[in-house]
Structures are given as structure tokens and as C-alpha cells.
Amino acid sequence: MAKEPDYLAIAQLTSFKKFQSARKAFTIPITLLFFAFYLGLPILAGFTKVLTHPVIGDISWAWIYAFAQFIMTWGLGLLYLAKAKTFDKMNDDVLADIDQLDAVKV
């Protein structure tokens, strides 16, 4: 049977704290941006007349905003893919520090 990790010791590692803070610093603002942009369409369309004005012919701002949500989703996905490489490196550092913890205890 595998030995239970010492989660308290892992949580005290500098590399783990750095990883957690970097991940939070990225994901919280991006998530808030996504929700604000995503909820903007139904709020603006339902409670204002801002999106009803035509831009080009019969195409209104609502159509442009809705299409921009697809672009935003792809953009945030690509941004996360780029940032995930940094998170993977930080995760490797945490795992190396955990291995050092285990080596010290043995």
C-alpha cells in the first residue's frame, strides 16, 4: 500500500505556495473577465437598447457582441494554453520538492 503524503508539509513548501499564488493570480481575473463579458450580452440585450443599433446593414451590435464571445472564448483558451506551460514547470518544481521531502524522511 502506498504511503499517505504529508499534505501539511507540502502546503508549507515555498514552491507550492508560489505555484498556488501564480495560478490564482491568473485564473481569478480571467474567470471574472469571462463572466462579465458573457453576462454582458443578456444584460445589455434585455435591459438596454444599446445593442439594437445597426452597424452594417441589418447587422446590429448584438450580433457583433455575440460573435465576439466566440473570439473571446478561443482567445482565453489559447492564453491558458500558453500559461499552462509555466504552470506545468512550476508543478514539476513542486513534485521535485516533494520527492526531496520524502528522501529526507526516509
N, C-alpha and C positions, 0 to 999 in steps of 0.2 A: 504494500500500500504506500502511496506517495505521501511524503511529509507535508503537513499543512504550512503554507507560507506565513511568515511573521508580518502580518499586514501593518501593524503599528510601526515596525522598523522600516518597512517600505515607505510608509507615509511620511516618515521623517527624513528620507533621502533628499538631498538638495536637487538631484536630477529629477526626481519625481515631482517635487514642488514646482520646479521650473517648467516641466512639461505640462502640468495641470494649469498653471497660470497662463502659459502661452496658448494653450488650447481654449481656455475660457476667453482670453482676450481676443481671439479670432471668432469663435463661434457665437458668442452672445451678441456682438454688434451686427454680425452678418444675419443672424436669425431675426433680430429686431428690424433690420432693414427689409428683409424679405417679407415679414408680416405686415409692416407698414405699407409697403408697395402693393402687396397682394390685397390687403383690405381696402386700399385706396379706391380701387375700381368700384366695388359695390357701394361704398360710402358716397363717393362723388357722383355716381350714376343715380343713386337712389334719393339723395338729399339736395343735390345742386343741379344747376343747368350748365355747369362748366364743360362737360363732355359732349354736349349736344350740338355744339357749333361745328359747322362743316369746315374741313381743312382743304381737301381737294375734291371737288365734285360732291358726290354723296357720302364720301368718307368723313366721318366725324372723329373728334378727339377720342371718343370711346373705343373705336376700332384701333386707333394707334396705341392707346394705353393698353388694351388687351394684347395686342401683338408685342408690345414692349415687355409684357410679363414673360412671354416665352424667351425673349432675348435675355432678360434678367436671370431667368432660371438657368439657362445654358451658361451665362457668364459666371454666375455664382458657383455652378458645378465645376467649371474649368478653373476658377480661382481656388476652390477647395482642392482640386487635384494637384495644383501647383504647391499649395501649402501643406498638403498631406506628406509630401516628400520630407519636409522639415520635421513634421510630427513623427514620421517613421524613424528618422535619425535620432530624435530625442527619446523615442521609445526604446531604441536599441541601447542607448546610454543607460536608461533606467534598468533594462534587463541585465546589462553588464554589471551595474552596481548591485543588483540583487544577487547575482552569482558571486560577487565578492563578499556580500553579507553571509551567504551560505558557506563559503570557503572559510571564513573567519570562525564561524560557529562549530565547524567540524573539527 
